[in-house]
Amino acid sequence: MRPMFVFLSAKMCGEVNESTYRAASLIELLHTATLVHDDVVDDSNERRGFFSINALWKNKIAVLVGDYLLSRGLLLSLDGNDFHLLKIVSGAVREMSEGELLQIEKARRLDISEDIYFEIIRKKTASLISSCCACGATSVGASEEITGQMKKFGEYVGISFQIKDDLFDFEMGNRTGKPNGIDIKEQKMTLPLIHMLSQLGPVEKRRTIRTIKNHHDDPARVAEIIDQVNHSGGISYARSKMLEYRQKALDMLQTMPDNESRQAMEKLVMYTTERNK
């Protein structure tokens, strides 16, 4: 999906060229590297229904594989003298790391407010999709103004994409390739849960937080929290925020020429919030 954002952004701003192909390859290598490293950080044994690299080969090899993929992407850009792409992607790597560290810090106390949540997902997820769109635009020689616009567009898409991903954790059924409640088991505070906690009184809120801290491995207690979120309005609130950011992204596209590429981009944006996995 991320290379598609690169190509469609490039096509909306000019003609796809060799630099665009290198940008798409760099983004996909970087994304794969972050997934490998994320599984190590999260101590996750599965990735979309398959064994993760760290589950098969242990953490040391998984970290080295992630480093190798990242270095291959960086060397690909250096060999093509795409220093403008490296600047954009390096910024994204910095923000993704900051987002991950911020999430880990807040997970210790489970004191994430809605503002902090949006800061985390802006850095952790949206920054990469944002860099996809910026790389696509700059690869075809777009102006700084247009590149900045595409970067902001990608940020809005990335935020709506992550909220959709968070919603899967509270939906009944297991269509996503990961068990329901896995974010709770990993003590990750997502928007539906944050909204639910904001509706509780002090005593009930402390009880729920204690459950997340001390009983996140208890399936029955996790199921209880999932049910609580489903009945608190947390799902509908998160979905409304997702649609709000999706609309911001679609509104930004209206400033671009109405052609096949823009129409395809609009469909891709819709997919990010209507997907089933």
Number of C-alpha atoms within 10 A of each C-alpha: 10 17 20 16 25 28 26 23 30 29 20 25 24 16 14 19 15 11 20 25 16 22 29 23 20 26 25 19 19 24 19 15 22 20 15 23 21 16 20 21 13 10 14 17 16 16 15 11 11 11 12 20 23 21 17 12 10 13 18 10 13 22 20 14 18 22 16 15 19 21 16 15 21 23 14 16 20 13 10 11 12 19 13 12 25 19 12 19 24 13 13 23 19 13 20 22 14 16 22 17 14 18 22 16 13 18 16 11 11 18 13 20 17 15 8 15 19 18 17 23 23 23 24 25 22 29 27 27 29 30 31 33 29 30 34 35 32 27 29 20 15 19 12 12 9 16 23 18 19 30 26 22 24 26 26 26 27 28 28 31 26 21 24 22 18 22 20 22 21 26 17 12 10 13 12 16 12 17 16 22 23 17 19 23 18 16 21 22 22 23 24 24 25 20 20 20 21 14 13 13 9 10 8 12 15 13 11 18 18 13 18 22 18 12 16 22 16 13 13 11 15 21 16 14 22 21 14 17 21 18 12 19 16 23 21 15 14 22 19 14 16 22 17 13 20 23 17 15 23 19 13 15 19 11 9 14 12 11 10 12 18 20 15 15 19 17 12 17 22 17 13 20 19 11 11 11 13
